[in-house]
Structure formats: structure tokens, C-alpha cells
Amino acid sequence: MTRALRVAMRRPSGGGLAHWLHTFTLHVATGFAAVAVHYALMYALIGAGLEPVPASAVGFLGGALTRFAFSYAHIFAPTQGVNVAGMRFVVAIAAQLAANSALLAALTQAGVGVWPAQVATTIVLTGANYLVYRWWVFR
């Protein structure tokens, strides 16, 4: 199992459509770990009495750290090093946090339950996040 996981998590090489599909698949797969951290923190904070949008923001940041580690080490091949990628990631994550919070707030104010709204927000942002990471953060 460990060998299979290492093979599955290897950094994609090559180019073309197959490369894009491989990196996007890894982006989605490792995103499940980031989402698990996000949702676990959000759940705990809501349980502790924090309002849903700030709880989601804290969870989002926890998930972001998870995302950066996987993206830098296993998905993309950064050309500028960890410091540049890290600073670009901070800028990208700030924009994503704003988009996550705004969309979650809009959906919950429209009467959508917190968890369906958060899942919808996560799905909507996944494609945009991948493109920003691929074309700017980790290039």
C-alpha cells in the first residue's frame, strides 16, 4: 500500500493534456485532505459557538496550509522556490478566503443551510484555485 501511495502521489512530469489531467486529479485528491481539515475546524468552532462564516474562515486557513504542503511537494513543480511560491500562495489564499466567505455568506443569507452552502462553495472554487496555482503560484 505504501508503494502504491508513493506512486499515486508522485509529482507529475511531462506535458500536454495527460499532464494537466494528472495534476488536476492530484489537486482534487489532495484537496480532500485540505477540505477535511477545513471542515473539521469549522465544525469544532461552530460547536464552540462561533458564527459559521468566521468558523469557515479559520477552517479555510487550516485547509490552506494543508493544500500548500501537498501542492508544493507533490503536484506542481515550482520554478521560483518555496519563498516565492509561499508569498504568491498567501496572496492567492487571501483572494480565495474572500471568495469563500462572500459566497458562503450569500448562500446562507439566501436560506441555504451552512453545510450545503459550504460544499457548494468548495466545489465552485476548486477549478479556479487549480488554475491560479498552476499558472501563477507554483509556476
Solvent accessible surface area in square Angstrom, and as a share of the most:
residue,aa,sasa,rsa
1,M,201,0.90
2,T,89,0.52
3,R,165,0.60
4,A,63,0.49
5,L,111,0.55
6,R,154,0.56
7,V,68,0.39
8,A,53,0.41
9,M,31,0.14
10,R,131,0.48
11,R,95,0.35
12,P,8,0.05
13,S,100,0.64
14,G,70,0.67
15,G,51,0.49
16,G,52,0.50
17,L,133,0.66
18,A,77,0.60
19,H,30,0.13
20,W,82,0.29
21,L,104,0.52
22,H,48,0.22
23,T,1,0.01
24,F,75,0.31
25,T,85,0.49
26,L,11,0.05
27,H,1,0.00
28,V,52,0.30
29,A,51,0.40
30,T,5,0.03
31,G,6,0.06
32,F,143,0.60
33,A,36,0.28
34,A,9,0.07
35,V,40,0.23
36,A,61,0.47
37,V,53,0.30
38,H,12,0.05
39,Y,43,0.16
40,A,62,0.48
41,L,67,0.34
42,M,0,0.00
43,Y,154,0.58
44,A,59,0.46
45,L,48,0.24
46,I,54,0.28
47,G,69,0.66
48,A,86,0.67
49,G,62,0.60
50,L,72,0.36
51,E,116,0.52
52,P,36,0.23
53,V,46,0.26
54,P,59,0.37
55,A,0,0.00
56,S,0,0.00
57,A,22,0.17
58,V,71,0.41
59,G,0,0.00
60,F,22,0.09
61,L,82,0.41
62,G,15,0.14
63,G,5,0.04
64,A,7,0.05
65,L,134,0.66
66,T,31,0.18
67,R,26,0.09
68,F,36,0.15
69,A,60,0.46
70,F,60,0.25
71,S,0,0.00
72,Y,57,0.22
73,A,52,0.40
74,H,62,0.28
75,I,1,0.01
76,F,11,0.05
77,A,64,0.50
78,P,28,0.18
79,T,102,0.59
80,Q,98,0.43
81,G,31,0.30
82,V,78,0.45
83,N,122,0.63
84,V,55,0.32
85,A,1,0.01
86,G,19,0.19
87,M,130,0.58
88,R,41,0.15
89,F,11,0.05
90,V,84,0.48
91,V,88,0.50
92,A,6,0.04
93,I,18,0.09
94,A,57,0.44
95,A,67,0.52
96,Q,13,0.06
97,L,41,0.20
98,A,64,0.50
99,A,40,0.31
100,N,2,0.01
101,S,25,0.16
102,A,65,0.50
103,L,53,0.27
104,L,0,0.00
105,A,26,0.20
106,A,54,0.42
107,L,45,0.22
108,T,39,0.23
109,Q,156,0.70
110,A,82,0.63
111,G,65,0.63
112,V,55,0.32
113,G,41,0.39
114,V,40,0.23
115,W,84,0.30
116,P,83,0.52
117,A,0,0.00
118,Q,0,0.00
119,V,67,0.39
120,A,40,0.31
121,T,0,0.00
122,T,33,0.19
123,I,121,0.62
124,V,96,0.55
125,L,22,0.11
126,T,35,0.21
127,G,34,0.32
128,A,54,0.42
129,N,24,0.12
130,Y,7,0.03
131,L,65,0.32
132,V,59,0.34
133,Y,3,0.01
134,R,41,0.15
135,W,149,0.52
136,W,93,0.32
137,V,1,0.01
138,F,4,0.02
139,R,135,0.49
